Every structure is written in C-alpha cells, then in structure tokens.
C-alpha cells in the first residue's frame, strides 16, 4: 500500500499551512495505516502529530503510525557560505528511538552550527549520527538537482551518492517524484537522472509527490501562503507558483501519474512497496506525561563538596516527622 513519506505541515512556516490533526484526519479518510511529516529544518510538529496519530476517540477509531522525519539543507561542507539557491536538501526519517535521538542531534547541529543562510549539514554530520536513520532524496529541491542547477555535473552527484550509500547501505534510498513529466520539464529531468543513478548503483527507489496540503481543493490557499511568505501578491505574474499537484494522494493517483510518465506497472508497484517497507520498519515510541530533566554535570568542586557533606544532609523519616511536629 502507498505510504506518503515526504510531507510538510504548518511548522514549515508558510510553505504549508495544515495542522497535524488535519493531516491525520485526511490520512484516516483515505485509510492510510501510516504517514510521515518531514518539515523543513525541524521536528516541531512531532508531539502534536504523534498524539493525534495514536489517539483513539472511540473504540472503532483507527490509529495511524506517525513517521517522523526532517528535510534539511545538505552540502559538501557546512562551513561554506552559499547562496540559498545553492543549498539542496536531503530527507531523514527515524527508524527507532535511537534514530529519533540522532535526528534531534543532527537538527540541533544544523540550526546552531550550519545556520549561515539556511540550516544545513554535510556528510561528516550524517556519519556521526547515522544509526537508526533512513535517508532519501531526488526531488527538484534536493541536493542532486541543485548541484546541476548551479553548474555541477552528474559525476559530482554520483560521488555524493557513493558516500551516502557507503554510510547508510540499504537505508539509503532515491526518490522518484510523482508529478506530470509531460508538462513539467524539471521533474522529467531529475526523475530520469535518479532513475539512471538507481540502476547504475543498484539503489532502491521510493515514490512520493512531496505534499504541502491535505486536499486538492486547498491549492489556492497554499498559493496565498506562499505569497505572504515571499511578500508578493496572488495576481503578480512573477510570484512563486510551483507547477504540480501537492495534496495527499491515494495510491491510485500515484499510479496514474507514474504510468503516464512511462514507468512500468512493475516498477511503480516495487517503489510503492519500498515506501511500505520503510513504514513497517519504523518504530518510534515516545512516552508522554513524564517529567524529563536534562543531564547536567556539576563542576568537580561541587561534586567534591557533595561527597564531603552528603551524610550530614540526609534527613531520616523520624527526623522529618519530629520537625513537622
């Protein structure tokens, strides 16, 4: 069954406008067993998304597996100062609680150390925190497409992919984007590059349409949000107006677009199965309702004082009772 793995919520700040609950409601409406949110640069949505997906309002209400991820800027060296259009992205998904913790470490680094122009990471950061994480890329904003747009070569893309493949092994995927290649040249270009790269390197592909709003009827509201973010007006000829359909698609819609693009039914079904395999592997469980305190190492002198006087600080139950009287 088709499981969407590439999505943006309201926490992508005017790139999408819909809440975790609305996303979960739409997923339940079309009977999805799982769905991912991969917001830009953070996982702010995760508490509300996790609770909305796992809550049961009544006995017959189904739960949905929440898949947590992030879309981050990805560059060769995070210390390099690059223009915004030179920074492509990569998607990361947590497979388990270790992966969830590593995802937080990666995001923290990107927003503290790689913040120049846009939060970003490089292969050295992924190498350090790779356990429990799946990576995938291949859409028009991804690192490989931006490499070509900024004068890079296919060889550069192959070298980057070889590094990721070596690091992540079978947890490294390429993404075919389900958008109409007959009308949108950029998707035809990147999809064919990804298709050839997958064959050459024996890398598995997934399929997504990279959605930003739950229903097709919300397209116009999304365009208004983009105008607000960019400081343009809806009637401006040069406003940002991405071509394509970016709502949560059903499996039938995904198949229809991919068949129109010339992919075989066998290829399409295999990619859809890969999406489902990733969803089945992911098991992140977060206990809520607990008091969590950060681990803080006291200075050595404070620890020495504690060891010296700890016996005199202990109050017995009897002493406590006498004091209260």
C-alpha positions in Angstrom: 0.0 0.0 0.0 1.2 3.5 -0.8 2.5 5.4 2.3 3.4 9.1 1.9 6.9 9.7 3.2 7.5 13.3 2.2 5.3 15.9 3.7 5.3 19.4 5.2 3.0 20.7 7.9 2.2 24.2 9.2 5.6 24.0 11.0 7.3 24.5 7.7 6.2 28.1 8.2 4.1 29.3 5.3 5.4 26.6 2.9 2.4 24.6 4.2 -0.5 25.6 6.4 -2.2 22.5 7.8 -2.0 21.1 11.3 -1.0 17.6 12.4 -4.7 16.8 13.3 -5.8 17.8 9.8 -3.1 15.7 8.2 -4.1 12.7 10.4 -7.8 13.2 9.6 -7.0 13.1 5.8 -4.9 10.0 6.3 -7.7 8.3 8.1 -10.2 9.4 5.4 -8.2 7.5 2.7 -7.4 4.6 5.0 -3.6 5.1 5.3 -2.0 3.0 8.0 0.9 5.4 8.4 2.1 8.8 7.2 5.3 10.9 7.5 5.9 14.5 8.2 9.2 15.9 7.1 9.1 19.6 7.8 11.9 21.9 6.9 14.8 22.2 9.4 12.9 20.9 12.5 10.6 18.4 14.1 8.4 20.9 15.9 5.3 19.1 14.8 6.2 15.7 16.3 4.4 15.9 19.8 1.1 17.0 18.3 1.5 14.7 15.3 2.4 11.7 17.5 -0.6 12.3 19.8 -3.1 12.9 17.0 -2.0 9.8 15.1 -2.1 7.4 18.1 -5.2 8.8 19.8 -8.5 6.8 19.7 -11.6 9.0 20.1 -13.7 5.9 20.2 -13.2 2.1 20.1 -13.7 1.9 16.3 -11.4 4.9 15.6 -8.2 3.6 13.9 -4.8 4.8 14.9 -2.1 5.7 12.4 1.6 5.1 12.7 3.4 8.5 12.8 6.7 8.6 10.8 8.9 11.4 12.0 11.5 13.0 9.7 13.0 16.2 8.6 14.1 17.9 5.3 17.5 19.7 5.8 19.9 21.6 3.7 22.7 19.3 2.6 26.1 20.5 1.3 29.6 19.2 0.8 30.9 21.3 3.7 28.6 23.0 6.2 31.2 25.8 6.8 31.0 27.1 3.2 28.9 30.2 2.7 26.5 29.5 -0.1 23.5 31.3 -1.6 20.1 30.0 -0.7 19.6 28.5 -4.2 22.9 26.7 -4.0 21.7 24.7 -0.9 19.9 21.5 -1.9 18.1 19.3 0.6 18.0 15.7 1.9 15.3 13.9 3.9 15.9 11.9 7.0 13.5 9.5 8.7 13.9 8.0 12.2 13.6 4.2 12.3 13.6 3.8 16.1 14.2 5.7 19.3 18.0 5.8 18.7 17.3 7.3 15.3 14.9 9.8 16.8 17.6 10.9 19.3 20.2 11.1 16.5 17.7 13.1 14.4 17.5 15.6 17.2 21.3 15.9 17.4 21.5 16.4 13.6 18.8 19.1 13.6 20.4 20.9 16.6 23.7 20.9 14.8 22.1 22.3 11.6 20.4 25.1 13.4 23.4 26.0 15.6 26.5 25.4 13.5 25.2 25.2 9.9 22.8 28.2 10.2 24.6 30.5 7.7 21.9 31.4 5.2 19.9 28.2 5.9 20.2 25.3 8.4 22.4 22.6 6.8 24.5 19.6 7.4 27.3 17.8 5.5 28.3 14.1 5.2 30.5 14.3 8.3 27.5 15.1 10.5 25.5 12.2 9.0 28.4 9.9 9.5 28.4 10.8 13.2 24.7 10.3 13.8 23.7 7.8 11.2 22.4 5.0 13.4 18.7 4.3 13.2 18.1 6.7 10.3 17.0 6.3 6.7 18.0 8.9 4.1 16.4 9.7 0.7 16.5 12.4 -1.9 15.8 13.1 -5.5 13.2 15.9 -5.9 13.7 19.3 -7.5 14.9 20.9 -4.3 17.2 18.1 -3.4 21.0 18.3 -3.3 21.5 16.4 -6.6 19.2 18.7 -8.6 20.6 21.9 -7.1 24.1 20.6 -8.0 23.1 20.5 -11.6 21.3 23.9 -11.5 24.5 25.5 -10.1 26.9 24.2 -12.7 27.7 20.9 -11.2 28.0 17.6 -13.1 26.4 14.1 -13.0 29.8 12.9 -11.7 29.5 15.1 -8.7 26.1 13.6 -7.9 27.5 10.1 -8.3 30.3 10.9 -5.8 27.9 12.3 -3.3 25.6 9.3 -3.7 28.5 6.9 -3.3 29.3 8.5 0.1 25.7 8.2 1.3 25.4 4.6 0.0 28.6 3.7 1.9 27.4 5.3 5.1 23.8 4.1 5.1 23.8 0.9 2.9 20.3 -0.4 2.4 19.0 2.6 4.4 19.8 4.9 1.6 17.0 5.4 -1.0 16.5 7.5 -4.1 13.1 9.2 -4.7 11.1 9.4 -7.9 8.6 12.3 -7.8 5.1 11.6 -8.9 4.4 14.7 -10.9 3.4 15.0 -14.6 6.6 14.8 -16.5 4.8 15.6 -19.8 4.0 19.1 -18.5 6.8 19.9 -16.0 10.3 19.7 -17.5 12.2 19.9 -14.3 10.6 16.7 -12.9 11.2 14.9 -16.1 14.9 15.9 -15.9 15.5 14.9 -12.3 13.4 11.8 -12.4 15.4 10.4 -15.3 18.7 11.2 -13.5 17.5 9.4 -10.4 16.2 6.5 -12.5 19.6 6.0 -14.2 21.5 6.5 -10.9 19.4 3.9 -9.2 20.0 1.4 -11.9 23.7 2.0 -12.0 24.3 1.9 -8.3 21.6 -0.7 -7.5 19.8 1.6 -5.1 16.2 1.1 -4.2 13.7 3.9 -5.2 10.7 5.1 -3.3 7.9 7.3 -4.8 6.3 10.5 -3.4 4.6 13.6 -4.7 6.0 15.8 -1.8 2.7 17.1 -0.5 2.0 20.5 1.2 -1.7 20.5 1.7 -4.2 17.6 2.5 -6.8 18.1 -0.2 -6.5 19.3 -3.8 -9.2 22.0 -3.2 -6.8 23.7 -0.8 -4.3 24.5 -3.5 -5.3 28.2 -3.8 -5.0 28.7 0.0 -1.5 27.3 -0.2 -0.6 29.7 -3.0 -1.8 32.6 -0.8 0.5 31.4 2.0 3.5 31.4 -0.4 2.7 34.9 -1.4 2.5 36.0 2.2 5.9 34.4 2.9 7.5 35.9 -0.3 5.9 39.4 0.0 4.2 39.1 -3.3 0.5 39.3 -4.4 -1.6 36.5 -5.8 -2.0 38.4 -9.1 1.7 39.1 -9.6 3.0 37.4 -12.7 6.3 36.6 -11.2 5.0 35.2 -7.9 6.1 31.7 -6.8 3.7 29.3 -8.3 5.1 25.7 -8.3 3.7 23.5 -11.0 2.3 20.2 -10.0 -0.2 18.6 -7.6 0.9 18.6 -4.0 -2.0 17.2 -2.0 -2.0 13.9 -0.1 -2.5 11.4 -3.0 -4.1 8.0 -3.0 -2.3 5.0 -4.4 -4.5 5.2 -7.5 -3.5 8.8 -8.1 0.2 8.0 -7.7 0.0 5.0 -10.1 -1.9 7.1 -12.7 0.7 9.8 -12.8 3.6 7.3 -12.9 2.1 5.3 -15.7 1.5 8.5 -17.7 5.2 9.2 -17.2 6.1 5.9 -18.8 7.1 3.8 -15.9 6.1 0.2 -15.9 3.5 -1.1 -13.5 6.1 -3.5 -12.0 8.4 -0.6 -11.3 5.7 1.5 -9.8 4.5 -1.3 -7.5 8.0 -2.0 -6.4 8.6 1.6 -5.4 5.3 1.7 -3.5 6.3 -1.5 -1.7 9.6 0.2 -0.7 7.6 3.0 0.9 5.5 0.5 2.8 8.7 -1.4 3.9 10.2 1.8 5.4 6.9 2.5 7.2 6.8 -1.1 8.6 10.4 -0.8 9.8 9.9 2.5 11.6 9.0 2.1 15.3 9.5 5.3 17.3 7.7 5.3 20.7 7.6 8.4 22.8 6.3 8.2 26.4 4.3 11.3 27.3 3.2 12.5 30.7 6.7 12.1 32.3 8.9 14.7 33.9 12.1 14.9 31.9 15.2 16.7 33.2 18.4 17.4 31.3 21.6 15.7 32.4 23.8 18.3 33.9 27.4 17.5 35.1 28.2 19.6 38.1 31.7 21.2 38.3 34.3 19.0 40.0 34.5 21.2 43.1 30.7 21.0 43.6 30.9 17.2 43.4 33.7 17.1 45.9 31.6 19.2 48.4 28.6 17.0 47.9 30.7 13.9 48.7 32.2 15.6 51.7 28.9 16.7 53.3 26.2 14.3 51.8 26.0 12.3 55.0 25.1 15.3 57.1 22.4 16.3 54.5 20.4 13.1 54.8 17.2 13.6 56.8 15.6 10.4 58.2 11.9 9.8 58.2 11.8 10.1 62.0 13.7 13.4 62.0 11.4 14.7 59.3 8.4 13.7 61.4 9.8 15.4 64.6 10.4 18.6 62.6 6.8 18.7 61.4 5.6 18.4 65.0 
